[in-house]
Amino acid sequence: MTARPIAEQCARAILAIFLAHYGLRPGEVLPRNSFLTLWPQRGYRPREFNAGLQFALDSGWLELPPGGKSYRLTKSGFTDG
C-alpha cells in the first residue's frame, strides 16, 4: 500500500500550482476549477486537496475571497512556496 501525502505536503502542492504552473504573485487569485484537472494529474485525490487547502488557509498561505469559489495567494504563501 502506498503512503498518502499529509496535509502540509498537499498544501505545498497547491502552492506549486499557484507558483510554478501559473506563475502567480502575492494577491493574485486562482479559481477553484483551475485545480480540477491539475490536481488528479499530479496523483492526488479530492480529499487530499481539501486537507491541503485547509492547511494552506490555516497557515495564512492562501485566503478565501468573498464568494468562496477562488483562492488568493498571500505574501506568506509566495515566500513559503
C-alpha positions as CSV (number, residue, x, y, z in Angstrom):
1,M,0.0,0.0,0.0
2,T,1.3,3.4,-1.0
3,A,1.5,6.0,1.8
4,R,-0.7,9.0,1.0
5,P,0.6,12.6,1.5
6,I,0.0,14.5,4.6
7,A,-1.9,17.9,4.7
8,E,1.2,20.0,4.6
9,Q,2.6,18.2,1.5
10,C,-0.8,18.7,-0.2
11,A,-0.7,22.4,0.8
12,R,2.7,22.8,-0.7
13,A,1.5,21.0,-3.9
14,I,-1.3,23.6,-4.1
15,L,1.2,26.4,-3.7
16,A,3.3,24.8,-6.5
17,I,0.2,25.1,-8.8
18,F,-0.1,28.8,-7.9
19,L,3.6,29.5,-8.3
20,A,5.2,27.0,-10.8
21,H,2.3,26.2,-13.0
22,Y,0.5,29.6,-13.2
23,G,3.3,31.9,-12.1
24,L,1.1,33.9,-9.8
25,R,2.3,36.6,-7.4
26,P,1.0,37.6,-3.9
27,G,-2.5,39.0,-4.1
28,E,-3.4,37.2,-7.3
29,V,-6.5,34.9,-7.3
30,L,-7.0,31.4,-8.8
31,P,-10.5,30.0,-9.3
32,R,-11.2,26.7,-7.7
33,N,-11.9,25.0,-11.0
34,S,-8.3,25.6,-12.1
35,F,-7.4,22.7,-9.8
36,L,-9.9,20.2,-11.2
37,T,-7.6,18.9,-14.0
38,L,-4.2,19.6,-12.5
39,W,-4.8,18.0,-9.1
40,P,-5.6,14.4,-10.2
41,Q,-2.9,14.7,-13.0
42,R,-0.4,15.1,-10.1
43,G,-1.6,11.9,-8.5
44,Y,-3.7,13.4,-5.7
45,R,-7.3,12.7,-4.6
46,P,-10.0,15.3,-4.0
47,R,-10.0,14.8,-0.2
48,E,-6.3,15.5,-0.2
49,F,-7.0,18.8,-1.9
50,N,-9.4,19.7,0.8
51,A,-6.9,18.8,3.5
52,G,-4.2,20.7,1.8
53,L,-6.4,23.7,1.2
54,Q,-7.4,23.8,4.9
55,F,-3.7,23.6,5.9
56,A,-2.8,26.4,3.5
57,L,-5.7,28.6,4.8
58,D,-4.8,27.9,8.4
59,S,-1.1,28.7,7.7
60,G,-2.0,32.0,6.1
61,W,-0.6,30.9,2.7
62,L,-4.0,31.4,1.0
63,E,-7.1,33.5,1.6
64,L,-10.7,32.8,0.6
65,P,-12.1,35.9,-1.1
66,P,-15.8,36.7,-0.9
67,G,-17.9,34.2,-2.9
68,G,-15.8,31.2,-1.9
69,K,-15.0,30.0,-5.4
70,S,-11.4,31.1,-5.6
71,Y,-8.3,31.4,-3.6
72,R,-5.9,34.4,-3.1
73,L,-2.1,33.8,-2.8
74,T,-0.7,35.7,0.2
75,K,2.8,37.1,0.6
76,S,3.5,34.3,3.1
77,G,2.3,31.7,0.6
78,F,4.5,33.1,-2.1
79,T,7.5,33.2,0.2
80,D,7.0,29.7,1.8
81,G,6.0,28.1,-1.5
